[in-house]
Amino acid sequence: MNQLLKLKQKKDYQKQVIKYITERNLKMFRETFLELHPTDQVEVFKEMELPLQKQLLLFLTPEEFSDIFQGLDLEDQSEVFTHIGFQYAVAMFNYMSADDVADFLLEIEVENADDILQSMDQEEANKVIELMTYAPRTAGAIMTKEFIRISVESTAAQVIEELRQTAMDAETIYYLYVVDTEERLAGVVSLRDLIIAQPDQTIDDIMSTQVVSVPVNEDQEEVARLIKEYDFLAVPVIGKEGKLVGIITVDDVIDVLEEETDDDFGEFAASKGATDLNLTAFSAAKKRAPWIVLLMFFGMITANIIGRFEETLQQIVILAAFMPLIMGTAGNTGTQSLAVAVRGLATGSVEKNGVWQIVKRELGTGLMLGVVCMVVLTGIIGVFYQGNWLLAFIVGASLFLALSMAAVIGAVVPLIINRLKIDPAIASGPFITTLNDILSLLIYFSIATTMMDKMI
């Protein structure tokens, strides 16, 4: 009931906001709109038609609109940016987090990016420029420069007074990072420890020197795993000689996890880069075509295997009826093992338990699945095919071996790819399925050919 009430209230606010913009009622618009949470402001803005969006820009200062702009995805930001005046954009970027500005200028490839940076506040522009120099998908690329660093020699009272002046500009104040005279990371102080400390206590006495940090070139996925493992709200980023250069907050990590998940889904479906529904049909086809063509060639191998056993098929035509069943079941089993292996690599459980542990477990799983499916299928074929137990044995035994092999392949392939320093998710579902199709057919026809004389 509360959720329905909140939803109704939000819709009412949205109607009121649109009404006040349409009527050019600046006073009522600002009173209503600025009461909304920034997330709700973004939703209201996105639902407006372009003329209303332009009018809203006139009703809000660049500082007020900066929160809305940051909440939009890159495609919407690009659309809005074309309708914002140069000076308005420059002023807005001055109030945005440097990492968000850097992401926008890099991803959208703004033509007048240099002019924007030269017109921005010099200190803010320097932060953006620094972030733009780091390699994509690294700690440096996703860190924020809006954090509070404190001196090891300061007292608790001095730091609290400093917070009153600077906290509004910081991404988070729950952790305060301590640096020495050389700007090297020396320790960390939680806000809780700072509040309960005596006013005259120095930071040197309060801080913890056991600081978990990440190097500036660390992969963003490793950063996300670290924050998840330690339940951090933020983690410091260090550059050369241990100097503190930024922090990565948990909200940045959530964005990373979403990005990595999208990539992994794309890899699993052999459609990396083509999962965005906003892509045109041509762009999606262009991105997916290489995988489809590659898998088509693998399919030709499957067709070649069937051709090599043409004589067996001609003499025992009934074998063809069970080909889809064996290939499909083996492909499904391999994809399940693939998911287990990739998940284990992503969470670090493979490193913790060892490679052989996951291989043995998946082999055991494949063997047990094979036994169950073999017994069930053998019984069904024996009953419905007039007691043809030899056929039932061939299909059942083939399925048992195919599932056992498929489980191992699904687990081993991503582990090997990971050792080669390649994203294990590239061992996509279609790739594993096609590989298992080839092996399952080889097993099936090899057994059938060996026992063909007894079936004729």
C-alpha positions as CSV (number, residue, x, y, z in Angstrom):
1,M,0.0,0.0,0.0
2,N,2.8,2.4,0.9
3,Q,4.6,1.7,-2.4
4,L,1.3,2.4,-4.3
5,L,1.0,5.7,-2.4
6,K,4.5,6.7,-3.1
7,L,4.1,5.9,-6.8
8,K,0.9,8.0,-6.9
9,Q,2.6,10.9,-5.2
10,K,5.5,10.7,-7.7
11,K,3.0,10.8,-10.6
12,D,1.2,13.8,-9.0
13,Y,4.5,15.6,-8.7
14,Q,5.4,14.9,-12.3
15,K,2.1,16.3,-13.5
16,Q,2.5,19.4,-11.4
17,V,6.0,20.0,-12.6
18,I,5.0,19.7,-16.2
19,K,2.0,21.9,-15.6
20,Y,4.1,24.7,-14.0
21,I,6.6,24.5,-16.9
22,T,3.9,24.7,-19.5
23,E,2.4,27.7,-17.7
24,R,5.9,29.3,-17.3
25,N,5.3,29.4,-13.6
26,L,8.9,29.7,-12.4
27,K,8.2,30.1,-8.7
28,M,5.9,27.1,-8.3
29,F,8.0,25.0,-10.6
30,R,11.1,25.5,-8.5
31,E,9.2,25.0,-5.2
32,T,7.8,21.7,-6.5
33,F,10.7,20.3,-8.6
34,L,13.5,21.0,-6.2
35,E,11.7,19.1,-3.4
36,L,12.1,15.9,-5.5
37,H,14.9,13.5,-4.9
38,P,17.6,13.8,-7.7
39,T,16.6,10.4,-9.0
40,D,13.0,11.5,-9.3
41,Q,14.1,14.7,-11.0
42,V,15.9,12.6,-13.6
43,E,12.8,10.5,-14.2
44,V,10.6,13.6,-14.6
45,F,13.1,15.1,-17.0
46,K,13.3,12.0,-19.2
47,E,9.5,11.8,-19.5
48,M,9.3,15.4,-20.9
49,E,9.1,16.3,-24.5
50,L,12.0,18.2,-25.9
51,P,10.4,21.7,-25.8
52,L,9.6,21.2,-22.1
53,Q,13.2,20.0,-21.4
54,K,14.5,23.2,-23.0
55,Q,12.2,25.2,-20.8
56,L,13.3,23.4,-17.7
57,L,16.9,24.3,-18.5
58,L,15.9,28.0,-18.4
59,F,14.3,27.4,-14.9
60,L,17.4,25.7,-13.3
61,T,20.9,26.9,-12.7
62,P,23.8,24.9,-14.1
63,E,24.6,23.7,-10.6
64,E,21.0,22.5,-10.1
65,F,20.9,20.8,-13.5
66,S,24.3,19.1,-13.0
67,D,22.7,16.4,-10.7
68,I,20.1,15.6,-13.4
69,F,22.8,15.4,-16.1
70,Q,24.9,13.1,-14.1
71,G,21.9,10.8,-13.6
72,L,21.2,10.4,-17.3
73,D,22.8,7.6,-19.4
74,L,25.4,8.5,-22.0
75,E,22.9,8.4,-24.9
76,D,20.5,10.8,-23.1
77,Q,23.4,13.0,-22.1
78,S,24.5,13.3,-25.7
79,E,21.0,14.3,-26.7
80,V,20.7,16.9,-24.0
81,F,24.2,18.3,-24.6
82,T,23.2,19.3,-28.1
83,H,20.6,21.7,-26.7
84,I,22.7,23.2,-24.0
85,G,24.6,26.5,-24.6
86,F,28.4,26.4,-24.3
87,Q,28.6,28.6,-21.2
88,Y,25.8,26.7,-19.5
89,A,27.6,23.4,-20.2
90,V,30.9,24.7,-18.9
91,A,29.3,26.0,-15.7
92,M,27.5,22.7,-15.3
93,F,30.7,20.6,-15.7
94,N,32.3,22.7,-13.0
95,Y,29.7,21.3,-10.5
96,M,29.8,17.7,-11.7
97,S,32.2,15.0,-10.4
98,A,35.4,15.0,-12.4
99,D,35.0,11.3,-13.2
100,D,31.6,11.9,-14.7
101,V,32.8,14.7,-16.8
102,A,35.7,12.7,-18.0
103,D,33.5,9.7,-18.9
104,F,31.2,12.0,-20.9
105,L,33.9,13.7,-22.8
106,L,35.6,10.5,-23.7
107,E,32.6,8.3,-24.5
108,I,30.7,10.9,-26.5
109,E,33.9,12.2,-28.1
110,V,32.9,15.8,-27.8
111,E,34.4,17.8,-30.7
112,N,34.9,21.0,-28.6
113,A,36.2,19.1,-25.5
114,D,39.4,21.1,-25.5
115,D,37.5,24.4,-25.5
116,I,35.3,23.2,-22.7
117,L,38.3,22.2,-20.6
118,Q,40.0,25.5,-21.2
119,S,36.9,27.4,-20.2
120,M,36.3,25.4,-17.0
121,D,37.6,26.2,-13.6
122,Q,41.3,25.3,-13.9
123,E,41.4,23.1,-10.8
124,E,38.3,21.2,-12.0
125,A,39.7,20.9,-15.5
126,N,43.0,19.5,-14.3
127,K,41.1,16.8,-12.5
128,V,39.2,15.9,-15.6
129,I,42.3,15.9,-17.8
130,E,44.1,13.6,-15.4
131,L,41.3,11.1,-15.3
132,M,41.1,11.1,-19.1
133,T,44.7,10.0,-19.3
134,Y,44.2,6.6,-17.6
135,A,43.5,3.5,-19.5
136,P,39.8,2.5,-19.8
137,R,38.4,0.0,-17.3
138,T,41.2,0.7,-14.7
139,A,41.0,2.0,-11.2
140,G,42.3,5.4,-12.5
141,A,39.6,5.7,-15.1
142,I,36.7,5.1,-12.6
143,M,38.1,6.9,-9.5
144,T,36.9,10.2,-8.3
145,K,39.0,13.2,-7.3
146,E,36.4,14.6,-4.9
147,F,37.6,13.2,-1.6
148,I,39.0,14.6,1.6
149,R,42.7,14.0,2.5
150,I,43.9,15.1,5.9
151,S,47.4,15.6,7.4
152,V,48.8,13.2,9.9
153,E,49.7,16.1,12.1
154,S,46.2,17.6,12.3
155,T,44.0,17.3,15.5
156,A,40.5,15.8,15.6
157,A,39.1,19.3,16.2
158,Q,40.9,20.8,13.2
159,V,39.7,18.0,10.9
160,I,36.1,18.4,12.0
161,E,36.3,22.1,11.4
162,E,37.8,21.4,7.9
163,L,34.9,19.0,7.2
164,R,32.4,21.8,7.8
165,Q,34.1,23.7,5.0
166,T,34.8,21.0,2.5
167,A,32.4,18.1,3.1
168,M,29.8,19.4,0.5
169,D,32.3,19.0,-2.3
170,A,33.4,15.4,-1.4
171,E,32.0,12.2,-2.8
172,T,32.0,10.6,0.7
173,I,33.2,11.6,4.2
174,Y,32.7,8.3,5.9
175,Y,36.4,7.6,5.3
176,L,39.1,10.2,5.6
177,Y,42.4,9.4,4.1
178,V,45.6,10.5,5.8
179,V,48.7,11.5,3.8
180,D,52.2,12.4,4.9
181,T,54.2,15.5,3.8
182,E,55.0,13.7,0.5
183,E,51.3,13.1,-0.3
184,R,51.8,9.3,0.3
185,L,48.9,7.4,1.8
186,A,49.7,6.9,5.5
187,G,46.4,5.7,7.0
188,V,42.7,6.0,7.2
189,V,40.3,7.5,9.8
190,S,36.6,6.6,9.9
191,L,34.1,9.4,10.6
192,R,33.0,7.5,13.7
193,D,36.5,7.3,15.1
194,L,37.0,11.0,14.4
195,I,33.8,12.0,16.2
196,I,34.5,10.0,19.4
197,A,38.1,11.1,19.6
198,Q,39.3,13.8,22.0
199,P,39.5,17.2,20.3
200,D,43.2,17.6,20.9
201,Q,44.1,14.0,19.7
202,T,46.2,14.0,16.6
203,I,45.3,12.0,13.6
204,D,48.5,10.0,14.0
205,D,47.0,8.6,17.2
206,I,43.5,7.9,15.8
207,M,44.2,6.6,12.3
208,S,44.6,3.0,11.2
209,T,47.7,2.2,9.2
210,Q,46.4,-1.1,7.9
211,V,45.0,0.5,4.7
212,V,43.7,-1.6,1.8
213,S,44.3,0.3,-1.4
214,V,44.5,-0.4,-5.2
215,P,47.1,0.7,-7.7
216,V,45.9,3.2,-10.3
217,N,46.3,0.7,-13.2
218,E,44.3,-2.1,-11.4
219,D,41.5,-3.7,-13.5
220,Q,38.1,-2.3,-12.5
221,E,36.7,-5.8,-12.1
222,E,39.4,-6.6,-9.5
223,V,38.5,-3.3,-7.7
224,A,34.9,-4.3,-7.6
225,R,35.8,-7.7,-6.2
226,L,38.0,-6.1,-3.5
227,I,35.2,-3.7,-2.3
228,K,32.7,-6.6,-2.2
229,E,35.1,-8.8,-0.3
230,Y,35.9,-6.2,2.4
231,D,32.4,-4.5,2.4
232,F,34.0,-1.1,1.8
233,L,32.1,2.0,1.0
234,A,35.3,3.3,-0.7
235,V,38.8,2.3,-1.4
236,P,41.8,4.6,-2.0
237,V,43.8,4.6,-5.3
238,I,47.5,5.1,-5.2
239,G,49.9,6.1,-7.9
240,K,53.6,6.2,-8.2
241,E,55.6,6.1,-4.9
242,G,52.4,5.3,-3.0
243,K,50.9,8.8,-3.5
244,L,47.1,9.1,-3.0
245,V,45.5,10.1,-6.3
246,G,41.8,9.3,-5.8
247,I,39.2,7.0,-4.3
248,I,36.7,4.6,-5.8
249,T,33.3,4.6,-4.1
250,V,30.7,1.7,-3.9
251,D,28.4,3.5,-6.3
252,D,31.1,3.6,-8.9
253,V,31.6,-0.2,-8.3
254,I,27.9,-0.8,-8.9
255,D,28.3,0.8,-12.3
256,V,31.3,-1.4,-13.0
257,L,29.4,-4.5,-12.0
258,E,26.6,-3.6,-14.4
259,E,29.0,-2.9,-17.2
260,E,30.9,-6.2,-16.6
261,T,27.6,-8.1,-16.4
262,D,26.5,-6.7,-19.7
263,D,29.8,-7.7,-21.3
264,D,29.6,-11.2,-19.9
265,F,26.0,-11.6,-21.2
266,G,27.3,-10.5,-24.5
267,E,30.1,-13.0,-24.4
268,F,27.9,-15.8,-23.3
269,A,25.5,-15.2,-26.1
270,A,28.3,-14.5,-28.7
271,S,26.9,-11.0,-29.1
272,K,29.4,-8.8,-27.3
273,G,28.6,-5.1,-27.9
274,A,25.3,-5.9,-29.5
275,T,23.1,-6.2,-26.4
276,D,22.1,-2.5,-26.4
277,L,18.5,-2.3,-27.6
278,N,19.3,1.2,-28.8
279,L,21.6,-0.1,-31.6
280,T,20.2,-0.1,-35.1
281,A,19.6,-3.5,-36.8
282,F,22.7,-2.9,-39.0
283,S,25.0,-2.1,-36.1
284,A,23.7,-5.1,-34.1
285,A,24.2,-7.4,-37.2
286,K,27.7,-6.0,-37.7
287,K,28.8,-6.8,-34.2
288,R,27.2,-10.2,-34.1
289,A,28.3,-11.4,-37.6
290,P,31.9,-12.4,-36.7
291,W,30.7,-14.9,-34.1
292,I,27.9,-16.2,-36.3
293,V,30.3,-16.8,-39.2
294,L,32.9,-18.5,-36.9
295,L,30.2,-20.7,-35.5
296,M,29.0,-21.5,-39.0
297,F,32.4,-22.9,-39.8
298,F,32.3,-25.0,-36.7
299,G,28.9,-26.2,-37.9
300,M,30.5,-27.3,-41.1
301,I,32.8,-29.6,-39.0
302,T,29.6,-31.1,-37.5
303,A,28.2,-31.6,-41.0
304,N,31.5,-33.2,-42.1
305,I,31.3,-35.7,-39.2
306,I,27.8,-36.7,-40.2
307,G,29.0,-37.1,-43.8
308,R,31.8,-39.4,-42.7
309,F,29.3,-41.7,-41.0
310,E,26.9,-41.6,-43.9
311,E,27.2,-45.4,-44.4
312,T,26.2,-46.0,-40.8
313,L,23.2,-43.7,-41.1
314,Q,22.1,-45.4,-44.3
315,Q,22.1,-48.8,-42.8
316,I,20.6,-47.7,-39.4
317,V,18.3,-44.8,-40.2
318,I,16.8,-44.7,-36.8
319,L,20.1,-43.3,-35.4
320,A,19.3,-39.9,-36.9
321,A,16.3,-39.5,-34.7
322,F,18.4,-39.3,-31.6
323,M,21.1,-36.9,-32.9
324,P,19.3,-33.7,-31.7
325,L,18.7,-35.2,-28.3
326,I,22.3,-36.1,-27.7
327,M,23.7,-32.9,-29.1
328,G,21.1,-30.7,-27.2
329,T,21.6,-32.4,-23.8
330,A,25.4,-32.3,-24.1
331,G,25.3,-28.6,-25.1
332,N,23.0,-27.8,-22.1
333,T,25.3,-29.6,-19.7
334,G,28.4,-27.9,-21.1
335,T,26.7,-24.5,-20.8
336,Q,25.8,-25.1,-17.2
337,S,29.4,-26.1,-16.4
338,L,30.6,-23.0,-18.2
339,A,28.4,-20.8,-16.1
340,V,29.8,-22.4,-12.9
341,A,33.4,-22.0,-14.0
342,V,33.0,-18.3,-15.1
343,R,31.2,-17.5,-11.9
344,G,33.9,-19.2,-9.9
345,L,36.6,-17.1,-11.7
346,A,34.6,-13.9,-11.2
347,T,34.1,-14.5,-7.4
348,G,37.6,-15.8,-6.8
349,S,36.4,-19.2,-5.5
350,V,38.4,-21.0,-8.2
351,E,41.6,-19.4,-6.8
352,K,40.5,-20.2,-3.3
353,N,39.6,-23.9,-3.9
354,G,42.0,-24.7,-6.7
355,V,41.4,-25.5,-10.4
356,W,41.4,-29.2,-9.9
357,Q,38.6,-28.9,-7.4
358,I,36.2,-27.4,-9.9
359,V,37.2,-29.8,-12.6
360,K,36.7,-32.8,-10.4
361,R,33.4,-31.5,-9.2
362,E,32.1,-30.9,-12.7
363,L,33.4,-34.3,-13.8
364,G,31.5,-35.9,-11.0
365,T,28.4,-33.9,-11.8
366,G,28.7,-34.9,-15.4
367,L,29.1,-38.6,-14.6
368,M,26.1,-38.6,-12.3
369,L,23.9,-36.7,-14.8
370,G,25.1,-39.1,-17.5
371,V,24.1,-42.2,-15.4
372,V,20.6,-40.7,-14.6
373,C,19.9,-39.7,-18.2
374,M,21.3,-43.0,-19.6
375,V,19.1,-45.1,-17.3
376,V,16.0,-43.1,-18.1
377,L,16.6,-42.9,-21.8
378,T,17.6,-46.6,-22.1
379,G,14.4,-47.6,-20.4
380,I,12.2,-45.4,-22.6
381,I,13.8,-46.5,-25.9
382,G,13.7,-50.2,-24.9
383,V,9.9,-49.9,-24.2
384,F,8.8,-47.7,-27.1
385,Y,11.0,-49.3,-29.8
386,Q,9.7,-52.8,-29.4
387,G,12.4,-54.1,-27.1
388,N,15.4,-52.9,-29.2
389,W,17.7,-52.9,-26.2
390,L,20.8,-52.7,-28.4
391,L,19.7,-49.3,-29.8
392,A,18.8,-48.3,-26.3
393,F,22.3,-49.2,-25.1
394,I,24.0,-47.3,-27.9
395,V,22.0,-44.1,-27.3
396,G,22.2,-44.4,-23.5
397,A,26.0,-45.1,-23.5
398,S,26.6,-42.3,-26.0
399,L,24.6,-39.9,-23.9
400,F,26.5,-40.9,-20.7
401,L,29.9,-40.3,-22.3
402,A,28.7,-37.1,-24.0
403,L,27.4,-35.6,-20.8
404,S,30.6,-36.6,-18.9
405,M,32.8,-34.9,-21.5
406,A,30.5,-31.9,-21.9
407,A,30.7,-31.1,-18.2
408,V,34.5,-31.2,-18.2
409,I,34.8,-29.2,-21.4
410,G,32.4,-26.5,-20.1
411,A,34.6,-26.2,-17.0
412,V,38.1,-26.5,-18.5
413,V,37.8,-24.2,-21.5
414,P,37.1,-21.0,-19.5
415,L,39.9,-22.0,-17.1
416,I,42.4,-22.3,-19.9
417,I,41.2,-19.1,-21.5
418,N,41.7,-17.3,-18.1
419,R,45.2,-18.7,-17.9
420,L,45.9,-17.0,-21.3
421,K,44.9,-13.7,-19.7
422,I,41.7,-13.5,-21.8
423,D,38.2,-12.8,-20.4
424,P,36.8,-16.3,-19.6
425,A,33.3,-15.2,-20.6
426,I,34.5,-15.3,-24.2
427,A,34.1,-19.1,-23.9
428,S,30.5,-18.3,-24.9
429,G,27.5,-20.6,-24.7
430,P,27.3,-21.0,-28.5
431,F,31.0,-21.8,-28.7
432,I,30.8,-24.5,-25.9
433,T,27.6,-25.9,-27.4
434,T,29.1,-26.2,-30.9
435,L,32.2,-27.9,-29.5
436,N,30.1,-30.3,-27.5
437,D,28.0,-31.0,-30.6
438,I,31.1,-32.2,-32.5
439,L,32.3,-34.4,-29.7
440,S,28.9,-35.9,-28.9
441,L,28.4,-36.8,-32.5
442,L,31.8,-38.4,-32.7
443,I,31.1,-40.5,-29.6
444,Y,27.6,-41.4,-30.8
445,F,28.6,-42.6,-34.3
446,S,31.8,-44.3,-33.1
447,I,29.8,-46.5,-30.8
448,A,27.1,-47.1,-33.4
449,T,29.6,-48.0,-36.1
450,T,31.4,-50.4,-33.7
451,M,28.2,-52.2,-33.0
452,M,26.5,-51.8,-36.4
453,D,27.0,-55.5,-37.3
454,K,24.9,-56.6,-34.3
455,M,22.1,-54.1,-35.2
456,I,21.6,-55.1,-38.8
